[in-house]
Each structure stands twice: as structure tokens, then as C-alpha cells.
Amino acid sequence: MSYCVHCGVELDATATFCPLCQTKVVDPGRPPDTASPKPFPTERAEVPPIPKGAVAAAITAMLACVAVGCGLLNLFLKPGRAWSLYVIGATIMLWLWIVLPLIFKRIPLLVRSVINVAAVALYVYLMSVDLNGRAWYLGLAVPIILWGGAVWLLLSLMLRVYHRSVISSAAILISSLGVFLLGVEFFIDRWLTGQWDPSWSLVVLTICVCTVIPLVVIRRIPAFREEVRRRFHT
């Protein structure tokens, strides 16, 4: 067994150059074996990427097996409860969120927003079927889901404009959270009491506003902005 004279790595009998430091192998007493195959590939190549259609088909098959399996199991295990609807709804929601973008490369933002809202609405509807909650689904869940979809759409549009600034993106995300929770309490109060009496959502909104204000100040003042960038990137 021979070793590299420069770095000391162990050399294969077929080596003409050290695989680690590329030093030429010179051994008059033992010339390189040119007949045996190399222990590693001699040509650089890339593994071809897996087609997105194949990935979509594999994920679809996996989700379908989970949904069908739980549906059949529900027929024998606690048939009085439609607990499999939770799993079936989750698989449908995941399919719309994961597989559909793989099949269609560029889905418009508005269409994607409608699909996301529809997926969540369908999942909550299947829950209401098991819980006999048609009233709360139409009166409470649907308004909150639609409100969340509207906030998500507005958030996506704003992030497209300010996506290059981490500070602006953080401020937009925090503000959207406060606005969304404010709407959630509004719909809950209207459903329970018929009138809006904001309490906990105002606390959350106040915290969000107090967090966003320093971010806006940092974003507006160049000296602060550069100092933050310097500290986070060093």
C-alpha cells in the first residue's frame, strides 16, 4: 500500500494523482494499475432532478392511502363518530396546499388565496358535520375564515413590495397578526352577544403596534438601519 508524499493520504493502486491534494504519484517500484477500475467516478455528473409530476403523484397516493385507510377504519372503530372526516379533510387541505402548486407552476395570487380559503373552509365544514355544528360554522367559522383569507391576501401583496427589507417584512407580519385577531374577536362577540366589546384583541393589537413603531423608526432612519444591518450580518 502506498501513500501520498505530500499529505500522507492512503492511495489506491490505480491512483496517478492524490485524490486529496492532487500531487502526482511517482513510484518507480510500483507503477499505477491502469487495468483495474477506479475506486471513484472519473467524470463529474449531476443527478437528474425528480420530475414534479412524479412527486405530485407520490404525495397524492400517500394522502389518498391515509384518507381511505382511516375512512375504512372508521367503519369498524367507533362507527357512530365520523372521526375520519378530520383526517380526510386534512389530506384534502394538504393536497390543495402542496400538490396543486406542483401541478400548476404559476398560480395567480388571487386564485391561490381562494384555494387556501376553500381548503380551510372545507376542513372546518367536515368538522362541523361530525359535531353537528352547522349553525356555528355558517355564523362564526365562515366569517373568520374569510377574514383570515382577506388578511393573508393583503399580507402577500404587501410582502411582494417590501420583500427585500427584513425590517419591513417583520413589521407587516406583526401588524397583520394584530389586525387578524382584532377581527376574530369582533366575529366571536357578534356571534355570542350580538355586539362588539373588544378586550383581549386590543391588548394584542397594542403590543403589535408598540413593536412595529420601533421597526418603522429603524427603517426610516438610515443610521439606525445600517447599524442593525451591521450587527445582524457580522
N, C-alpha and C positions, 0 to 999 in steps of 0.2 A: 504494500500500500504506500503510495507517495503522497507528499504534502506540498502545499504552495510555499515557495521560498520567501515570499513577501509577507503573507498574512497567516500562514500556517494551517489553512483550512485543508481538510482531507479531500483528495482529488480522486475522481473516478478514473478507471483505466482508459476510458475513451476521451478524457479531457485534453484539449490542446490549449485552453485558456482557463485560468482560475475563474470559477463562476462568481466569486465574491469581489475580487479586486481586478480581474481581467489581466492578470500577469501571465505572460506566455509560459507554457510548460516546456522545459528543456531537460530531458533525462536521457542521455545517450545510452545508458544501460537498459532502458525500458521505453521504447518508442510507444506513442499512443496507439491504442487499439481502434483501428478505423473500420473493422468489420462488425463489431457489436453495436447494438442500438444505443443511442444516447439515453441517459437516465432522466432527461427532462426535454421538453419540446425545444426544437431549434428555431422555429418560426413563431413570431408573435401573431396572435389571432384574438378575436373577440367573440365572446359567446353571444349568439344572436338573441335579441330580446324576445320575450314571450309575447305573442300577439294578444292585443287587448280583448279580442273576441274570445280567445281561449280562456283568459282569466275570467271574463264575464260569464262564460258557460260554466266554469268550475264553481264560481261563487253561487250562481243560480242553482246549480244542482245541490250544493251543500245546504243552502237555505231551504230549498224545496224538500229535501230529506228531513230536515229538522221540523218543518211545518207539518208534513204528512205524518211523520212518526209521532209527534205529540198529539195530532188530531186522532190518530188511531188509538193511542194510549188512553186518551180521554174517554173513548167509548167503553173501556173496561175499568178504568180507575176513576172513581167518583163521577159517574156519568151524569149525575144531577147538576154538576157545576161545569160550566163551559170554560174551564181554566185554560184550555188550549188556545182560546181566542187571543190571549195575551201573547203567546209565543208566535202564533200566526200573524198577528198584527205587527209584532216586532220584526219578523222576517220580511214582511212586505215593505215596511218602512226602511229597513236596511237595504233592500233591493233597489228601492227608488233612490236612495241616497248614494249607494256605492256602484251598483251595476249600471244603472241608466247613464251616468256620465261616461262610463267606459264604452258603451254602445254608441252614444252620440257625443262626439268630441266637443263641440261648441254649442252649448245650450244657452240661449239668451237669459240674462239675469232675471227678467220678469217671469219667464217660463219656469226657471229653476225655483224661484220663490213660490210660485203657485204649486209646484210639485212638492216642495218641502212642507208647505202648509197642509196640502191634501194628505200627505203621508201621516203627519201628526194627527190630523183630524180623524183619519180612518182608524188609527191605533186607539185613540181615546173613544171613538164610537164603539169599537169592539169591546172595550172595557165596559162601556155603559150597557151594552147588550147583556153581559154577564151580571151586572149589578142592577139591572132594571132601572137605569138612570137616564131615561130619555129626556126628562124634564131638565135636570141639571146639565145634560150635555148641550141641549139647544140654548138654554138660558144663561149658562155660565162658561162651559168649556169652549164652545164655538167662538164667542166674542173674545176670550183671552187668546185663543189660537190665532184668530185673525189679527188681533192687535200685535201679537208677537211676530207674525209674518210681516206686518207693515213696518215694525221697528227694525226687523232684520233686513228688509229691502232697503230702507233708508240708510242703515248702517253700512251695507255693502256698497251703496252708491258713494257715500262719503269716504269710505276707505279706498275706493278706486282713485279718488282725487288726492288724498293725503297719505297714500300707502308708503311713500318714501320717507316719511318722518315718523320715527318710533314714538316721539312725544305726542304728536297729533293723533296718531292711531290709538294710543293709550287713553288720551282724553276723550276721544269719540266712543270708545268701548265703555268707559266708565259712565259717561253721560247717557248712553243708550240703556245701560242697566238700570240707572235711576228712573228714567222715563218709562221703561217697561214695567217696573214694579209699581210705579205710581198708577199706571193703567190697570194692573192686576188688582190692586186694592179697590179701584173705582168699580170694576165689574163685580167683585165679590160683595162690596157694600150694596150695590144696586140690586144684586140677586137676593141678599139676605134681608135687608131692611128697606129697600126701595129708595134710599137716599145715600149720598156720598158723604162720609165722615172720615177724611184722611187722617191717619195717625202714624203707623209704623212706616208707611211708604215715604212720608215726608222726612222721617229720620234718615232713611236710606238715601233719599234724594239730596238732603242737606250734606251728608257725608260725601256723596259723589261730587257735588258742586264744590265743596271745600277742597276736594282732592284735585279737581280739574283746574281750579283757578291758579294754583302754583304752576301747573303744567303749561297753561296758556301764557303766564308771565315768562317762564323759561323759554317758551317757543318764540315769544315776541322780542325778547331782549337778546341780541346777538352774543354779548359777552357771557351771559348765563348759558345760552345754548351751546356755545363752543366749549365751555368748562364742563358741562355734562357729557358732551361727546368725548372730550379728552379723558375724563375719569372712567367712562364705561368702555373705552377702547384701548386703555393702557393697562 
